[in-house]
Amino acid sequence: MGILIAYFLYQWAVNLSFVCVRLGMNNKATLWSLALALIFSIIISHAATAVDYPHTSINSIACDSCHYVYGDGPSHLPPWTKHTQQDIDDTEFNTLCWSCHNDIEAPYVRTHSSLQIDNGYGDWTVECRVCHNPHTQKQARTYGND
């Protein structure tokens, strides 16, 4: 909800700056409205990349739990996710999810793919991250955390 408010305030500040320019108002008013737009855009960008429950410090999960942020070449995924695929569901991203979602630390859920359902349309898979963004838990807000 907070991000939505920040987005509307950002839009309001941007529109205000355009109004100031069109009406020929002084540069001070225009600069203030642009500064507000910048502040709200920073709030929006920070909120968009924040991490929602259950992927938070409450559960001992931090950025480096999923992202490799060390050494000379930080990468999006930790090096241990690189492996030889056993089947179409065995992707680097799914391996990362399954490292915790293993029925011990978190519930295990099979992927949505032709291996699990039907390959009448050929082999296909949908990675966990396509529907379940680990940064924003829309499904947790919709369906609860149980």
C-alpha positions in Angstrom: 0.0 0.0 0.0 2.9 2.4 0.8 4.4 2.0 -2.6 1.0 2.9 -4.2 0.8 6.1 -2.1 4.4 7.0 -3.0 3.6 6.4 -6.7 0.6 8.7 -6.6 2.6 11.4 -4.8 5.3 11.0 -7.4 2.8 11.4 -10.2 1.3 14.5 -8.4 4.8 16.1 -8.1 5.6 15.5 -11.7 2.3 17.0 -12.9 2.9 19.9 -10.5 6.3 20.6 -12.1 4.7 20.6 -15.6 2.0 23.0 -14.4 4.6 25.3 -13.0 6.5 25.3 -16.3 3.3 25.9 -18.4 2.1 28.7 -16.2 5.5 30.4 -16.2 5.8 30.2 -12.5 9.2 30.9 -11.0 12.0 28.4 -11.2 11.9 27.9 -7.4 8.4 26.3 -7.5 9.5 24.2 -10.5 12.6 23.0 -8.7 10.7 22.2 -5.5 8.2 20.1 -7.4 10.9 18.3 -9.3 12.7 17.7 -6.0 9.5 16.1 -4.6 9.2 13.9 -7.7 12.8 12.8 -7.2 12.3 12.0 -3.5 9.1 10.0 -4.3 10.8 8.1 -7.1 13.6 7.1 -4.7 11.0 5.9 -2.2 9.3 3.9 -5.0 12.5 2.3 -6.3 13.5 1.3 -2.7 10.1 -0.1 -1.9 10.0 -2.0 -5.2 13.2 -3.9 -4.3 12.5 -4.4 -0.6 12.0 -7.9 0.6 8.6 -9.1 1.9 7.9 -11.8 4.5 8.8 -14.6 4.6 12.0 -13.8 2.8 13.2 -11.4 5.6 15.6 -11.2 8.5 12.9 -12.6 10.7 13.6 -15.9 9.1 17.4 -15.3 8.9 17.2 -14.5 5.1 19.2 -11.6 3.7 20.2 -10.5 0.2 23.2 -12.8 0.3 21.0 -15.8 1.0 20.1 -15.8 -2.7 22.5 -13.3 -4.3 26.2 -13.7 -4.6 27.6 -10.4 -3.4 31.2 -11.3 -2.7 34.5 -11.3 -4.4 35.6 -9.6 -7.6 32.6 -10.6 -9.7 29.3 -10.4 -7.9 26.5 -12.2 -9.8 22.8 -12.5 -9.6 22.9 -16.2 -8.5 25.4 -18.0 -6.2 28.0 -20.1 -7.9 26.6 -23.4 -6.4 23.4 -23.0 -8.5 25.4 -23.8 -11.7 25.1 -27.5 -12.4 24.2 -30.0 -15.1 20.5 -30.0 -15.6 18.8 -33.3 -14.9 15.5 -32.3 -16.5 13.6 -29.2 -17.8 12.5 -28.2 -14.2 16.1 -28.4 -12.9 17.1 -24.8 -13.7 19.5 -22.5 -11.8 16.7 -20.4 -10.4 14.6 -23.4 -9.3 17.7 -24.9 -7.7 18.0 -21.7 -5.7 14.3 -21.9 -4.6 14.5 -25.6 -3.8 17.6 -25.0 -1.6 15.2 -23.7 1.1 11.9 -25.0 -0.2 12.8 -28.6 0.6 10.0 -29.5 3.1 12.5 -29.0 5.9 13.1 -25.2 6.0 10.1 -24.3 3.9 7.3 -26.2 2.0 8.4 -28.0 -1.1 6.2 -27.3 -4.2 6.7 -28.9 -7.6 7.0 -26.6 -10.6 4.4 -26.2 -13.2 5.7 -28.0 -16.2 5.1 -30.8 -18.8 6.9 -33.2 -16.4 4.3 -32.6 -13.7 1.1 -32.1 -15.9 1.1 -33.1 -19.6 3.5 -32.8 -22.5 0.8 -32.9 -25.1 2.1 -29.5 -26.3 5.7 -30.5 -26.0 8.2 -30.0 -23.2 7.6 -26.8 -21.2 8.4 -25.5 -17.8 7.6 -22.3 -15.8 10.3 -21.4 -13.2 9.2 -20.6 -9.7 10.2 -16.9 -10.1 7.8 -16.3 -12.9 4.8 -16.4 -10.6 6.4 -16.2 -7.1 8.7 -13.1 -6.9 10.8 -13.6 -3.8 11.1 -9.9 -3.2 7.4 -9.1 -3.1 5.1 -11.8 -1.7 1.8 -10.9 -3.4 0.6 -14.5 -2.9 1.3 -14.3 0.8 -0.8 -11.1 1.1 -3.6 -12.8 -1.0 -3.6 -16.3 0.5 -1.9 -15.8 3.8 1.3 -17.3 5.2 0.1 -20.7 6.4 
